[in-house]
Amino acid sequence: MRHKHPVANLVPGAARMTAIEALGDIFATLDDAEGTAWLDDIARGDRLRVAEARDPWA
């Protein structure tokens, strides 16, 4: 309060969402070609991450 007037309002954060809820409308955003490209990028990134993985005890 400042001079008996509120200057801020606390608002609760957003509720947790599952991946399905968060990405539920992605089909309306991406066309088929963009969706395929996105999945290819994800797969490529996963392969790179696995290739970079190392044994921490080695």
Biopython code that builds the backbone (N, CA, C, O; Angstrom):
import numpy as np
from Bio.PDB.StructureBuilder import StructureBuilder

atoms = [
    (1, "MET", "N", (0.845, -1.179, 0.000)),
    (1, "MET", "CA", (0.000, 0.000, 0.000)),
    (1, "MET", "C", (0.887, 1.238, 0.000)),
    (1, "MET", "O", (1.916, 1.288, 0.674)),
    (2, "ARG", "N", (0.479, 2.199, -0.745)),
    (2, "ARG", "CA", (1.160, 3.475, -0.763)),
    (2, "ARG", "C", (0.093, 4.556, -0.703)),
    (2, "ARG", "O", (-0.773, 4.630, -1.574)),
    (3, "HIS", "N", (0.154, 5.368, 0.293)),
    (3, "HIS", "CA", (-0.843, 6.429, 0.493)),
    (3, "HIS", "C", (-2.255, 5.856, 0.473)),
    (3, "HIS", "O", (-3.183, 6.429, -0.098)),
    (4, "LYS", "N", (-2.377, 4.683, 1.131)),
    (4, "LYS", "CA", (-3.660, 3.989, 1.272)),
    (4, "LYS", "C", (-4.249, 3.494, -0.051)),
    (4, "LYS", "O", (-5.449, 3.230, -0.140)),
    (5, "HIS", "N", (-3.397, 3.369, -1.084)),
    (5, "HIS", "CA", (-3.835, 2.835, -2.374)),
    (5, "HIS", "C", (-2.979, 1.610, -2.702)),
    (5, "HIS", "O", (-1.757, 1.650, -2.557)),
    (6, "PRO", "N", (-3.612, 0.532, -3.141)),
    (6, "PRO", "CA", (-2.820, -0.655, -3.495)),
    (6, "PRO", "C", (-1.955, -0.372, -4.728)),
    (6, "PRO", "O", (-2.422, 0.224, -5.698)),
    (7, "VAL", "N", (-0.687, -0.808, -4.678)),
    (7, "VAL", "CA", (0.216, -0.609, -5.814)),
    (7, "VAL", "C", (0.561, -1.918, -6.510)),
    (7, "VAL", "O", (1.169, -1.910, -7.580)),
    (8, "ALA", "N", (0.183, -3.027, -5.920)),
    (8, "ALA", "CA", (0.456, -4.326, -6.528)),
    (8, "ALA", "C", (-0.629, -5.298, -6.115)),
    (8, "ALA", "O", (-1.310, -5.117, -5.106)),
    (9, "ASN", "N", (-0.768, -6.331, -6.922)),
    (9, "ASN", "CA", (-1.748, -7.365, -6.656)),
    (9, "ASN", "C", (-1.069, -8.713, -6.861)),
    (9, "ASN", "O", (-0.519, -8.958, -7.935)),
    (10, "LEU", "N", (-1.090, -9.575, -5.885)),
    (10, "LEU", "CA", (-0.511, -10.903, -6.029)),
    (10, "LEU", "C", (-1.493, -11.800, -6.762)),
    (10, "LEU", "O", (-2.666, -11.897, -6.402)),
    (11, "VAL", "N", (-0.987, -12.451, -7.795)),
    (11, "VAL", "CA", (-1.813, -13.340, -8.606)),
    (11, "VAL", "C", (-1.177, -14.722, -8.563)),
    (11, "VAL", "O", (0.028, -14.842, -8.787)),
    (12, "PRO", "N", (-1.941, -15.757, -8.286)),
    (12, "PRO", "CA", (-1.353, -17.098, -8.241)),
    (12, "PRO", "C", (-0.808, -17.491, -9.607)),
    (12, "PRO", "O", (-1.351, -17.102, -10.641)),
    (13, "GLY", "N", (0.267, -18.264, -9.597)),
    (13, "GLY", "CA", (0.866, -18.739, -10.839)),
    (13, "GLY", "C", (-0.036, -19.715, -11.565)),
    (13, "GLY", "O", (-1.030, -20.205, -11.028)),
    (14, "ALA", "N", (0.342, -19.979, -12.792)),
    (14, "ALA", "CA", (-0.437, -20.917, -13.604)),
    (14, "ALA", "C", (-0.341, -22.324, -13.022)),
    (14, "ALA", "O", (0.679, -22.706, -12.449)),
    (15, "ALA", "N", (-1.392, -23.067, -13.176)),
    (15, "ALA", "CA", (-1.395, -24.458, -12.724)),
    (15, "ALA", "C", (-0.446, -25.273, -13.595)),
    (15, "ALA", "O", (-0.158, -24.900, -14.733)),
    (16, "ARG", "N", (0.028, -26.367, -13.061)),
    (16, "ARG", "CA", (0.911, -27.235, -13.851)),
    (16, "ARG", "C", (0.135, -27.841, -15.014)),
    (16, "ARG", "O", (-1.062, -28.109, -14.916)),
    (17, "MET", "N", (0.845, -28.047, -16.109)),
    (17, "MET", "CA", (0.230, -28.644, -17.297)),
    (17, "MET", "C", (1.042, -29.859, -17.708)),
    (17, "MET", "O", (2.258, -29.903, -17.517)),
    (18, "THR", "N", (0.361, -30.843, -18.271)),
    (18, "THR", "CA", (1.058, -31.977, -18.854)),
    (18, "THR", "C", (1.517, -31.566, -20.250)),
    (18, "THR", "O", (1.068, -30.550, -20.780)),
    (19, "ALA", "N", (2.400, -32.346, -20.837)),
    (19, "ALA", "CA", (2.874, -32.054, -22.189)),
    (19, "ALA", "C", (1.711, -32.076, -23.182)),
    (19, "ALA", "O", (1.667, -31.265, -24.107)),
    (20, "ILE", "N", (0.791, -32.985, -22.992)),
    (20, "ILE", "CA", (-0.359, -33.071, -23.901)),
    (20, "ILE", "C", (-1.206, -31.807, -23.810)),
    (20, "ILE", "O", (-1.685, -31.299, -24.824)),
    (21, "GLU", "N", (-1.388, -31.300, -22.587)),
    (21, "GLU", "CA", (-2.162, -30.065, -22.419)),
    (21, "GLU", "C", (-1.421, -28.870, -23.017)),
    (21, "GLU", "O", (-2.025, -28.031, -23.686)),
    (22, "ALA", "N", (-0.108, -28.797, -22.772)),
    (22, "ALA", "CA", (0.673, -27.662, -23.254)),
    (22, "ALA", "C", (0.772, -27.634, -24.775)),
    (22, "ALA", "O", (0.745, -26.563, -25.381)),
    (23, "LEU", "N", (0.884, -28.799, -25.390)),
    (23, "LEU", "CA", (1.056, -28.873, -26.840)),
    (23, "LEU", "C", (-0.212, -29.362, -27.537)),
    (23, "LEU", "O", (-0.165, -29.768, -28.698)),
    (24, "GLY", "N", (-1.328, -29.325, -26.842)),
    (24, "GLY", "CA", (-2.569, -29.871, -27.375)),
    (24, "GLY", "C", (-3.052, -29.219, -28.651)),
    (24, "GLY", "O", (-3.706, -29.875, -29.461)),
    (25, "ASP", "N", (-2.749, -27.944, -28.855)),
    (25, "ASP", "CA", (-3.239, -27.275, -30.066)),
    (25, "ASP", "C", (-2.149, -27.093, -31.113)),
    (25, "ASP", "O", (-2.314, -26.299, -32.039)),
    (26, "ILE", "N", (-1.033, -27.815, -30.983)),
    (26, "ILE", "CA", (0.075, -27.657, -31.930)),
    (26, "ILE", "C", (-0.336, -28.102, -33.335)),
    (26, "ILE", "O", (0.192, -27.598, -34.326)),
    (27, "PHE", "N", (-1.269, -29.039, -33.420)),
    (27, "PHE", "CA", (-1.701, -29.517, -34.735)),
    (27, "PHE", "C", (-2.329, -28.387, -35.551)),
    (27, "PHE", "O", (-2.278, -28.409, -36.781)),
    (28, "ALA", "N", (-2.913, -27.412, -34.884)),
    (28, "ALA", "CA", (-3.513, -26.283, -35.598)),
    (28, "ALA", "C", (-2.466, -25.247, -35.990)),
    (28, "ALA", "O", (-2.731, -24.387, -36.831)),
    (29, "THR", "N", (-1.278, -25.320, -35.389)),
    (29, "THR", "CA", (-0.230, -24.346, -35.637)),
    (29, "THR", "C", (0.720, -24.800, -36.733)),
    (29, "THR", "O", (1.146, -23.991, -37.558)),
    (30, "LEU", "N", (1.057, -26.081, -36.751)),
    (30, "LEU", "CA", (2.018, -26.618, -37.712)),
    (30, "LEU", "C", (1.308, -27.393, -38.813)),
    (30, "LEU", "O", (0.374, -28.154, -38.558)),
    (31, "ASP", "N", (1.773, -27.183, -40.049)),
    (31, "ASP", "CA", (1.242, -28.036, -41.118)),
    (31, "ASP", "C", (2.065, -29.328, -41.129)),
    (31, "ASP", "O", (3.000, -29.471, -40.340)),
    (32, "ASP", "N", (1.729, -30.257, -42.005)),
    (32, "ASP", "CA", (2.380, -31.566, -42.005)),
    (32, "ASP", "C", (3.881, -31.471, -42.253)),
    (32, "ASP", "O", (4.658, -32.154, -41.586)),
    (33, "ALA", "N", (4.299, -30.641, -43.196)),
    (33, "ALA", "CA", (5.725, -30.515, -43.515)),
    (33, "ALA", "C", (6.504, -29.936, -42.332)),
    (33, "ALA", "O", (7.594, -30.414, -42.017)),
    (34, "GLU", "N", (5.955, -28.918, -41.681)),
    (34, "GLU", "CA", (6.628, -28.329, -40.525)),
    (34, "GLU", "C", (6.692, -29.318, -39.361)),
    (34, "GLU", "O", (7.698, -29.386, -38.655)),
    (35, "GLY", "N", (5.627, -30.076, -39.164)),
    (35, "GLY", "CA", (5.614, -31.088, -38.111)),
    (35, "GLY", "C", (6.664, -32.158, -38.343)),
    (35, "GLY", "O", (7.348, -32.574, -37.408)),
    (36, "THR", "N", (6.794, -32.606, -39.580)),
    (36, "THR", "CA", (7.798, -33.609, -39.914)),
    (36, "THR", "C", (9.202, -33.054, -39.705)),
    (36, "THR", "O", (10.071, -33.743, -39.170)),
    (37, "ALA", "N", (9.428, -31.808, -40.125)),
    (37, "ALA", "CA", (10.735, -31.183, -39.932)),
    (37, "ALA", "C", (11.051, -31.050, -38.449)),
    (37, "ALA", "O", (12.193, -31.257, -38.040)),
    (38, "TRP", "N", (10.059, -30.711, -37.645)),
    (38, "TRP", "CA", (10.261, -30.560, -36.209)),
    (38, "TRP", "C", (10.646, -31.904, -35.585)),
    (38, "TRP", "O", (11.570, -31.973, -34.775)),
    (39, "LEU", "N", (9.939, -32.966, -35.963)),
    (39, "LEU", "CA", (10.272, -34.289, -35.438)),
    (39, "LEU", "C", (11.667, -34.734, -35.872)),
    (39, "LEU", "O", (12.387, -35.359, -35.094)),
    (40, "ASP", "N", (12.055, -34.413, -37.117)),
    (40, "ASP", "CA", (13.402, -34.749, -37.585)),
    (40, "ASP", "C", (14.463, -34.003, -36.772)),
    (40, "ASP", "O", (15.493, -34.577, -36.418)),
    (41, "ASP", "N", (14.212, -32.734, -36.479)),
    (41, "ASP", "CA", (15.156, -31.958, -35.660)),
    (41, "ASP", "C", (15.293, -32.564, -34.263)),
    (41, "ASP", "O", (16.395, -32.644, -33.721)),
    (42, "ILE", "N", (14.180, -32.986, -33.690)),
    (42, "ILE", "CA", (14.217, -33.597, -32.359)),
    (42, "ILE", "C", (15.027, -34.883, -32.401)),
    (42, "ILE", "O", (15.860, -35.114, -31.524)),
    (43, "ALA", "N", (14.797, -35.724, -33.405)),
    (43, "ALA", "CA", (15.521, -36.987, -33.519)),
    (43, "ALA", "C", (17.012, -36.729, -33.727)),
    (43, "ALA", "O", (17.845, -37.423, -33.143)),
    (44, "ARG", "N", (17.356, -35.748, -34.545)),
    (44, "ARG", "CA", (18.758, -35.422, -34.795)),
    (44, "ARG", "C", (19.420, -34.943, -33.494)),
    (44, "ARG", "O", (20.548, -35.334, -33.195)),
    (45, "GLY", "N", (18.736, -34.117, -32.737)),
    (45, "GLY", "CA", (19.269, -33.641, -31.467)),
    (45, "GLY", "C", (19.473, -34.762, -30.476)),
    (45, "GLY", "O", (20.459, -34.765, -29.739)),
    (46, "ASP", "N", (18.547, -35.728, -30.445)),
    (46, "ASP", "CA", (18.680, -36.867, -29.548)),
    (46, "ASP", "C", (19.901, -37.703, -29.917)),
    (46, "ASP", "O", (20.625, -38.160, -29.033)),
    (47, "ARG", "N", (20.139, -37.908, -31.221)),
    (47, "ARG", "CA", (21.311, -38.676, -31.648)),
    (47, "ARG", "C", (22.595, -37.953, -31.256)),
    (47, "ARG", "O", (23.552, -38.589, -30.813)),
    (48, "LEU", "N", (22.626, -36.628, -31.416)),
    (48, "LEU", "CA", (23.814, -35.862, -31.035)),
    (48, "LEU", "C", (24.058, -35.956, -29.532)),
    (48, "LEU", "O", (25.197, -36.104, -29.089)),
    (49, "ARG", "N", (23.000, -35.869, -28.764)),
    (49, "ARG", "CA", (23.140, -35.921, -27.310)),
    (49, "ARG", "C", (23.669, -37.291, -26.881)),
    (49, "ARG", "O", (24.507, -37.376, -25.983)),
    (50, "VAL", "N", (23.188, -38.359, -27.513)),
    (50, "VAL", "CA", (23.660, -39.705, -27.177)),
    (50, "VAL", "C", (25.112, -39.858, -27.593)),
    (50, "VAL", "O", (25.892, -40.479, -26.871)),
    (51, "ALA", "N", (25.500, -39.303, -28.752)),
    (51, "ALA", "CA", (26.878, -39.399, -29.221)),
    (51, "ALA", "C", (27.822, -38.635, -28.291)),
    (51, "ALA", "O", (28.979, -39.024, -28.133)),
    (52, "GLU", "N", (27.340, -37.556, -27.678)),
    (52, "GLU", "CA", (28.171, -36.747, -26.786)),
    (52, "GLU", "C", (28.214, -37.312, -25.367)),
    (52, "GLU", "O", (29.051, -36.904, -24.561)),
    (53, "ALA", "N", (27.324, -38.239, -25.064)),
    (53, "ALA", "CA", (27.286, -38.796, -23.715)),
    (53, "ALA", "C", (28.581, -39.543, -23.450)),
    (53, "ALA", "O", (29.123, -40.203, -24.337)),
    (54, "ARG", "N", (29.068, -39.435, -22.232)),
    (54, "ARG", "CA", (30.293, -40.119, -21.883)),
    (54, "ARG", "C", (30.129, -40.760, -20.516)),
    (54, "ARG", "O", (29.232, -40.418, -19.744)),
    (55, "ASP", "N", (31.020, -41.696, -20.242)),
    (55, "ASP", "CA", (31.001, -42.380, -18.958)),
    (55, "ASP", "C", (31.709, -41.486, -17.933)),
    (55, "ASP", "O", (32.905, -41.236, -18.081)),
    (56, "PRO", "N", (31.021, -41.003, -16.913)),
    (56, "PRO", "CA", (31.656, -40.107, -15.951)),
    (56, "PRO", "C", (32.709, -40.800, -15.091)),
    (56, "PRO", "O", (33.525, -40.126, -14.463)),
    (57, "TRP", "N", (32.707, -42.121, -15.050)),
    (57, "TRP", "CA", (33.693, -42.863, -14.260)),
    (57, "TRP", "C", (34.887, -43.309, -15.087)),
    (57, "TRP", "O", (35.803, -43.940, -14.559)),
    (58, "ALA", "N", (34.889, -42.994, -16.362)),
    (58, "ALA", "CA", (36.003, -43.426, -17.236)),
    (58, "ALA", "C", (37.227, -42.558, -17.024)),
    (58, "ALA", "O", (38.254, -42.772, -17.668)),
]
sb = StructureBuilder()
sb.init_structure("model")
sb.init_model(0)
sb.init_chain("A")
sb.init_seg("    ")
for serial, (resi, resn, name, xyz) in enumerate(atoms, 1):
    if name == "N":
        sb.init_residue(resn, " ", resi, " ")
    sb.init_atom(name, np.array(xyz, "f"), 0.0, 1.0, " ", f" {name:<3s}", serial, name[0])
structure = sb.get_structure()
